[in-house]
């Protein structure tokens, strides 16, 4: 399932995006999932929780994906 998420700034940090979209209930959960290598950005595993996600990128976690606009 793919959803859309609109950002107002130039970027959003990966862990904050996961929390804001509801893919993770807390920032701590996001941190753990990222560290375990379960999150991808544009099809590549991303291990940095503060990775800057910009418009046009797609973040995926366990069958759910978010396209950032």
VENURRA-V748314 format. One record per residue. N is the residue number from 1. RES is the residue in three letters. PSI is psi in whole degrees, -180 to 180 (NA if undefined). Layout:
BEGIN
N_RES_PSI, N_RES_PSI
END
This chain:
BEGIN
1_UNK_130, 2_UNK_132, 3_UNK_166, 4_UNK_146, 5_UNK_123, 6_UNK_131, 7_UNK_149, 8_UNK_-30, 9_UNK_-177, 10_UNK_-33, 11_UNK_170, 12_UNK_142, 13_UNK_145, 14_UNK_-50, 15_UNK_-37, 16_UNK_-35, 17_UNK_-45, 18_UNK_-41, 19_UNK_-45, 20_UNK_-32, 21_UNK_-7, 22_UNK_4, 23_UNK_-25, 24_UNK_140, 25_UNK_-33, 26_UNK_164, 27_UNK_-33, 28_UNK_-41, 29_UNK_-43, 30_UNK_-45, 31_UNK_-44, 32_UNK_-48, 33_UNK_-39, 34_UNK_-46, 35_UNK_-31, 36_UNK_-5, 37_UNK_26, 38_UNK_-1, 39_UNK_136, 40_UNK_151, 41_UNK_118, 42_UNK_39, 43_UNK_-2, 44_UNK_138, 45_UNK_133, 46_UNK_124, 47_UNK_0, 48_UNK_116, 49_UNK_-23, 50_UNK_17, 51_UNK_135, 52_UNK_117, 53_UNK_125, 54_UNK_169, 55_UNK_138, 56_UNK_-13, 57_UNK_156, 58_UNK_126, 59_UNK_133, 60_UNK_146, 61_UNK_118, 62_UNK_53, 63_UNK_-8, 64_UNK_140, 65_UNK_152, 66_UNK_125, 67_UNK_125, 68_UNK_129, 69_UNK_NA
END
